[in-house]
Amino acid sequence: LLGVGPDHSGELPAEVYERLEAIGRWMDVHSAAIYHTKPLAPYELGKFCFTQSKDGSTRYAVYLKAEDEPMPQTIVLPADFIGDSACIGLLGYTGRLKVQSVGGARVVNLPKTYRERMGKMEAMVFWRQ
């Protein structure tokens, strides 16, 4: 699942430690979307996977970047996830993001500070209540 395992001598290669450290850094910021959650229909849509808190009060949309995909400046979010929300949260960013309607799509701009700090992360998590 994680693509980690020992080499022919039984030792873990350096890449394994690097991958596990990267997973740990991601979880330090984004664990709210993983722990104490349950799946949220439609579960997966394009580059998004969805979870919600056990009580259903908070919904999460995990955006999975493609390998070598740079951190985008804007993200088009699924309308069903956004609903009527004018603002949403982004784990790892303390402010709220304004949701804009552009040609019927629901779009958010990612702050430059977030893109610079989190650019190497493989996924980002949006949330709404």
Helices and strands as residue ranges (DSSP letters): H 14-30, G 31-33, E 37-45, E 48-53, E 59-64, E 74-77, H 79-82, E 87-90, E 93-98, E 100-102, E 105-109, H 112-118, E 123-128
